[in-house]
Amino acid sequence: MNLIKSTGTFGFYTIISRLLGYLRDVLIAIFLGTSFLADVFFVAFRIPNTFRRLFAEGTFNAAFVPSYTSELTKGKTKSNKFANEIFNLLFLGLLILVILAEIFMPVVVSLIAPGFVENSQKIDLAINLTRITFPFLLFVCLSSFFAAVLNSHNKFAAASAAPIILNLILIGILLLGNYLGDEIIYYLSYGVSISGFIQLLFLYRYVKNIYHIKFNFRFKINNKSKIFFKKLLPSIFSSGVTQINILVGTIIASFQASAVSYLYYADRIYQINLAIAGIAIGVVVLPQLSKHVYLKKKNKILLIQNKALELSMFLSLPASIALFIGSEEIISALFGYGSFNEEAVSNSAKALFYFGLGLPAFALIKVFSTFFFANNDTKTPFYISLISVILNIFISLCYFKSIGFIIIPVATTISSWFNSIILFIYLKKRDLFKFNKIFFINFLKIIFASILMGIFFNFLILFLEKQLVYDYNFKSFYLILSVLLGLTFYLLVSFFIKAFNYKDLQLKY
């Protein structure tokens, strides 16, 4: 396996999905803005989408791949048997969960958006829409199972391309927005669940060549499966801690009008970079890292770990600086149209500013957690993530009344840096990670290149100030131009100072 090639494949389709997701959100911003309907739809979409992120973005992968990879070394029969046990238990468990959630949806929505309870129209609409979107959970989690099987066989393309389906369907509905009126939120909700089903069929087409489903609900659970499910919940929590923090933020933000929408739009921006800097690298690295841990090849383990960390920092640091410098211009250029007014731009930009400061930490959590998962340790990152979430909730609740929604991205960033630092400390303490000499040299070069890029990007923002104001019709063009020039500058500087060596990453694992 080639780290650059595999990450590039996964990252390419993920970026396509995120860009289409951005187009989707631009259209939502145009038709709904930060209105009453936007808040309600985002809550209805947030619940299944959070589970999608928790399961699909490397989390289910983290628990499944190490166990499945070890079974693969024993032959196809044993690996198929193990996979079928997991699939059947997962299918039945999810089906029961969805049925129960549909029955008790008023309770579920009240817990997720307690601020809606006092408004009967708002809470009733949120309940109806969430009932429509919730089956997406069943489909996307089963899709994640198929994706994990494919990833274990170093097949990353189909798994990373599948989420594109959701965005294409929602974009198609939004393009009919002028004809659908307020009913558009119902069509969007149905589109979410339908896309999940199509995504499941899409992945099944690819996975059936290497894995054959055998339905069997006469369960005789072996120890291997028991161990897997014991690892699953901790891995979901620890690997998806950033998403859990965002969900916590949504719950608290529901008490302030439009705050849910502000956080949603800001979240969408930094997630584009996180998709590659953390998620893609973690997903790609885990199968081979698990294999080498199982075979006790220490040199290979340390090489993969250092290169994964290096690549993560190479991608996340300059992005963090760019968000720090141009948060308002970015939000304005990307979403500042139609119903998305200047107040919405200003508030969403404030949220993005603080999320941007936490971006390297979000990426580090994904990468560091992967190192634990490869060693079949899901408990340590779970406990650390649990403390991190408690810290997030404590800070948010203490200052929400006095500061408002802006404390949510601040608290998320603080708790995420805490999480990543403690993960690193425990990795070193248990001798699960060591820096090599090349990393320190390259890391200093990455910092230098990122700072220079920041200076250059700030110059571009100031130079194009008149073209990036809210009222300018072609502001998105000038933002894209600035980003491309900034990226080109960063890559050129990195090339000349050898901050990142491509050949160094052409590793045959």
WOHUFEN-V29867 format. One record per residue. N is the residue number from 1. PHI is phi in degrees with one decimal (NA if undefined). OMEGA is omega in whole degrees, 0 to 359 (none if undefined). BURIAL is # if it has 9 or more other C-alpha atoms within 8 Angstrom, else .. Layout:
n/phi/omega/burial
N/PHI/OMEGA/BURIAL
N/PHI/OMEGA/BURIAL
This chain:
n/phi/omega/burial
1/NA/177/.
2/-105.7/185/#
3/-59.1/180/#
4/-62.0/182/#
5/-63.0/182/.
6/-66.4/177/#
7/-64.3/178/#
8/-62.8/178/.
9/-63.1/179/#
10/-61.6/182/#
11/-65.3/181/#
12/-59.7/181/.
13/-67.8/178/#
14/-65.7/178/#
15/-64.3/177/#
16/-58.0/179/#
17/-62.0/182/#
18/-68.4/178/#
19/-67.0/175/#
20/-66.1/175/#
21/-62.3/176/#
22/-62.9/178/#
23/-59.2/176/#
24/-55.9/184/#
25/-71.9/174/#
26/-61.6/179/#
27/-66.1/176/#
28/-63.2/179/#
29/-62.1/180/#
30/-66.1/186/#
31/-85.1/185/#
32/-116.3/181/#
33/59.4/176/#
34/-117.3/185/#
35/-76.3/174/.
36/-53.1/181/.
37/-64.5/179/#
38/-63.5/179/#
39/-57.2/182/#
40/-65.8/180/#
41/-63.7/181/#
42/-64.1/176/#
43/-68.0/179/#
44/-62.4/180/#
45/-81.9/183/#
46/-62.1/185/#
47/-62.4/178/#
48/-68.2/181/#
49/-69.8/175/#
50/-63.4/177/#
51/-64.7/177/#
52/-59.7/180/#
53/-65.9/180/#
54/-63.0/182/#
55/-85.9/191/#
56/-79.5/187/#
57/-91.8/171/#
58/93.7/187/#
59/-77.8/174/#
60/-60.6/175/#
61/-51.0/185/#
62/-61.3/180/#
63/-85.2/188/#
64/-81.1/189/#
65/-58.4/179/#
66/-57.8/180/#
67/-69.6/181/#
68/-66.5/179/#
69/-62.3/178/#
70/-65.0/177/#
71/-71.8/178/#
72/-61.1/179/#
73/-67.0/181/.
74/-95.7/178/.
75/120.7/184/.
76/-66.0/182/.
77/-61.0/181/.
78/-69.9/180/#
79/-67.5/178/#
80/-66.2/179/#
81/-62.0/179/.
82/-62.4/181/#
83/-61.6/180/#
84/-65.3/177/#
85/-59.9/180/#
86/-65.4/181/#
87/-60.4/182/#
88/-64.7/177/#
89/-65.1/179/#
90/-64.0/181/#
91/-59.8/181/#
92/-64.4/180/.
93/-61.3/180/.
94/-67.3/179/#
95/-61.0/178/#
96/-63.3/180/.
97/-60.7/181/.
98/-63.6/180/#
99/-61.1/179/.
100/-63.8/180/.
101/-64.5/179/#
102/-62.8/180/#
103/-69.2/185/.
104/-104.4/183/.
105/-58.5/176/#
106/-55.9/179/.
107/-68.8/181/.
108/-58.9/182/#
109/-66.6/178/#
110/-62.9/178/#
111/-75.4/182/.
112/-78.2/181/#
113/-131.7/183/#
114/-61.6/179/#
115/-68.4/180/#
116/-82.5/191/#
117/-57.5/183/#
118/-71.6/178/.
119/-108.2/186/.
120/-61.4/180/.
121/-64.9/182/.
122/-68.1/182/#
123/-69.2/180/#
124/-65.4/179/.
125/-65.7/179/#
126/-62.2/179/#
127/-62.8/181/#
128/-61.1/182/.
129/-68.1/180/#
130/-67.8/175/#
131/-61.8/180/#
132/-73.4/184/#
133/-81.6/191/#
134/-63.4/176/#
135/-56.2/175/#
136/-53.6/180/#
137/-57.2/180/#
138/-59.7/184/#
139/-66.4/185/#
140/-72.9/178/#
141/-70.2/175/#
142/-67.2/175/#
143/-61.9/179/#
144/-65.3/175/#
145/-61.5/178/#
146/-59.8/180/#
147/-62.3/180/#
148/-64.2/176/#
149/-62.5/179/#
150/-62.8/180/#
151/-61.6/179/#
152/-62.9/177/#
153/-96.9/180/.
154/58.5/175/#
155/-111.1/190/#
156/-104.9/189/#
157/-63.9/184/#
158/-62.0/181/#
159/-62.6/181/#
160/-80.4/181/#
161/-83.1/186/#
162/-54.3/181/#
163/-61.9/178/#
164/-59.3/183/#
165/-58.0/180/#
166/-56.7/183/#
167/-67.1/179/#
168/-62.9/180/#
169/-66.1/180/#
170/-67.3/176/#
171/-62.4/178/#
172/-58.0/178/.
173/-67.0/183/#
174/-64.9/178/#
175/-65.4/176/.
176/-97.2/187/.
177/-55.1/181/#
178/-63.0/181/.
179/-90.9/186/.
180/-91.1/179/.
181/62.9/180/.
182/-66.8/179/.
183/-66.9/182/.
184/-57.5/181/#
185/-66.7/176/#
186/-71.4/178/.
187/-62.6/178/#
188/-62.7/181/#
189/-64.9/176/#
190/-63.7/179/#
191/-61.1/178/#
192/-59.4/182/#
193/-67.7/179/#
194/-62.2/180/#
195/-63.6/178/#
196/-62.0/179/#
197/-65.9/179/#
198/-64.5/178/#
199/-60.1/178/#
200/-62.3/179/#
201/-64.0/180/.
202/-60.0/182/#
203/-71.8/178/#
204/-60.5/179/#
205/-57.6/182/.
206/-89.1/185/.
207/-76.5/185/#
208/-64.3/179/#
209/-75.7/182/.
210/-120.6/181/.
211/-147.2/182/.
212/-110.1/179/.
213/-70.5/175/.
214/-133.7/181/.
215/-70.6/179/.
216/-156.8/182/.
217/-103.0/170/.
218/-92.7/193/.
219/-72.7/167/.
220/-132.5/190/.
221/-78.9/177/.
222/-85.4/185/.
223/-63.7/180/.
224/-61.4/179/.
225/-69.0/177/#
226/-61.0/179/#
227/-62.0/180/.
228/-59.8/182/#
229/-68.7/173/.
230/-66.9/179/.
231/-83.2/189/#
232/-62.5/183/#
233/-60.8/176/.
234/-59.2/181/#
235/-69.2/177/#
236/-60.8/182/#
237/-67.9/186/#
238/-74.5/180/#
239/-72.4/181/#
240/-101.0/186/#
241/-61.4/178/#
242/-62.3/179/#
243/-68.3/177/#
244/-64.5/177/#
245/-62.5/177/#
246/-65.9/178/#
247/-63.1/176/#
248/-59.0/178/#
249/-61.3/179/#
250/-63.1/179/#
251/-59.7/181/#
252/-69.6/182/#
253/-66.7/181/#
254/-61.8/178/#
255/-82.1/179/#
256/-120.3/182/#
257/-57.4/176/.
258/72.4/183/#
259/-63.0/178/#
260/-57.8/180/#
261/-67.5/178/#
262/-56.1/181/#
263/-66.5/181/#
264/-62.0/183/#
265/-65.7/177/#
266/-64.2/179/#
267/-57.8/183/#
268/-62.7/184/#
269/-72.4/185/#
270/-70.8/179/#
271/-64.4/179/#
272/-61.0/179/#
273/-72.0/180/#
274/-59.6/180/#
275/-56.5/180/#
276/-99.4/186/#
277/-64.7/181/#
278/-122.7/187/#
279/-66.7/183/#
280/-59.8/181/#
281/-63.1/179/#
282/-59.8/181/#
283/-64.4/183/#
284/-69.0/185/#
285/-72.5/190/#
286/-54.9/182/#
287/-57.5/182/#
288/-72.9/178/#
289/-64.1/178/#
290/-62.2/180/#
291/-62.0/182/#
292/-71.7/173/#
293/-65.2/179/#
294/-62.2/180/.
295/-88.4/178/.
296/59.6/177/.
297/-95.4/188/.
298/-61.6/181/.
299/-62.4/178/.
300/-64.1/180/#
301/-59.1/182/#
302/-65.3/179/#
303/-64.5/180/.
304/-62.7/181/#
305/-60.7/182/#
306/-64.6/180/#
307/-71.2/176/#
308/-64.9/179/#
309/-66.4/179/#
310/-61.1/180/#
311/-64.1/178/#
312/-61.1/179/#
313/-69.0/178/#
314/-59.8/182/#
315/-89.8/188/#
316/-86.8/184/#
317/-62.4/179/#
318/-63.7/178/#
319/-64.9/178/#
320/-61.2/179/#
321/-64.1/179/#
322/-63.5/178/#
323/-67.6/178/#
324/-62.2/184/#
325/-80.5/191/#
326/-118.7/184/#
327/-57.2/183/#
328/-68.5/179/#
329/-63.8/180/#
330/-65.7/180/#
331/-62.8/181/#
332/-61.5/183/#
333/-70.5/184/#
334/-87.4/186/.
335/-122.9/188/#
336/-75.3/181/#
337/-141.7/174/.
338/55.8/184/#
339/-75.9/182/#
340/-87.5/187/#
341/-83.5/184/#
342/-65.0/177/#
343/-62.9/178/.
344/-63.7/177/#
345/-61.8/183/#
346/-60.6/183/#
347/-71.7/178/#
348/-66.6/179/#
349/-65.0/177/#
350/-60.4/178/#
351/-63.3/181/#
352/-63.2/179/#
353/-54.7/182/#
354/-76.1/173/#
355/-62.4/180/#
356/-60.7/178/#
357/-64.5/181/#
358/-95.3/185/#
359/-55.4/177/#
360/-58.7/179/#
361/-66.3/177/#
362/-58.2/179/#
363/-67.8/180/#
364/-62.0/178/#
365/-59.0/179/#
366/-60.2/184/#
367/-71.7/180/#
368/-62.7/178/#
369/-60.4/178/#
370/-58.8/179/#
371/-62.5/176/#
372/-67.6/183/#
373/-60.9/179/#
374/-62.4/177/#
375/-95.3/179/.
376/59.4/178/.
377/-113.5/176/#
378/-103.9/184/#
379/-71.2/183/#
380/-60.4/177/.
381/-62.6/177/#
382/-62.7/182/#
383/-63.6/179/#
384/-64.9/179/#
385/-65.4/179/#
386/-61.5/177/#
387/-63.2/179/.
388/-62.2/179/#
389/-65.5/177/#
390/-60.9/177/.
391/-61.3/178/#
392/-59.3/180/#
393/-61.5/181/#
394/-59.9/181/.
395/-63.9/182/#
396/-62.3/182/#
397/-69.1/181/#
398/-65.6/189/.
399/-116.3/184/#
400/-61.9/182/#
401/-64.3/183/.
402/-85.9/185/.
403/-104.2/183/.
404/91.6/189/#
405/-61.4/185/#
406/-63.3/178/#
407/-66.1/183/#
408/-66.0/175/#
409/-64.5/177/#
410/-62.8/180/#
411/-65.2/178/#
412/-61.3/180/#
413/-67.2/180/#
414/-60.4/182/#
415/-66.1/180/#
416/-71.7/175/#
417/-63.9/175/#
418/-58.4/180/#
419/-58.5/184/#
420/-65.2/180/#
421/-66.4/180/.
422/-67.2/175/#
423/-57.5/180/#
424/-61.5/180/#
425/-58.9/181/.
426/-71.0/175/.
427/-61.4/179/#
428/-67.5/182/#
429/-61.7/182/.
430/-94.0/177/.
431/58.7/178/.
432/-97.8/181/#
433/-156.0/174/#
434/-137.7/174/.
435/-76.6/169/.
436/-101.0/185/.
437/-63.7/182/.
438/-62.9/183/.
439/-59.5/183/#
440/-60.0/179/#
441/-63.6/181/.
442/-67.2/180/#
443/-63.8/177/#
444/-62.3/178/#
445/-66.9/178/#
446/-63.7/177/#
447/-61.1/180/#
448/-61.3/180/.
449/-63.3/180/#
450/-67.3/178/#
451/-64.5/177/#
452/-60.8/177/#
453/-60.5/180/#
454/-61.7/178/#
455/-62.1/180/.
456/-66.0/180/#
457/-64.8/177/#
458/-62.8/176/#
459/-59.7/180/.
460/-63.6/179/#
461/-61.2/180/#
462/-69.7/181/.
463/-64.7/181/.
464/-102.8/185/#
465/-54.2/182/.
466/-67.0/181/.
467/-84.3/183/#
468/-109.3/178/#
469/-70.0/186/#
470/-56.3/187/#
471/-80.3/183/.
472/-77.6/188/#
473/-68.5/185/.
474/-106.9/183/.
475/-62.3/180/#
476/-63.5/178/#
477/-62.2/182/.
478/-70.9/175/#
479/-66.7/179/#
480/-58.9/178/.
481/-60.4/180/.
482/-62.9/180/#
483/-64.0/180/#
484/-64.2/178/.
485/-66.0/178/.
486/-62.3/179/#
487/-64.3/179/#
488/-61.2/178/.
489/-59.6/181/#
490/-63.1/181/#
491/-66.9/179/.
492/-66.2/178/.
493/-60.3/180/#
494/-60.7/179/#
495/-66.4/184/#
496/-70.0/180/.
497/-94.5/179/.
498/56.4/178/#
499/-70.3/182/#
500/-146.2/184/#
501/-101.7/181/.
502/-58.9/182/.
503/-61.3/180/.
504/-61.8/184/.
505/-100.4/176/#
506/-82.7/186/#
507/-98.9/178/.
508/-94.7/184/.
509/-86.6/none/.
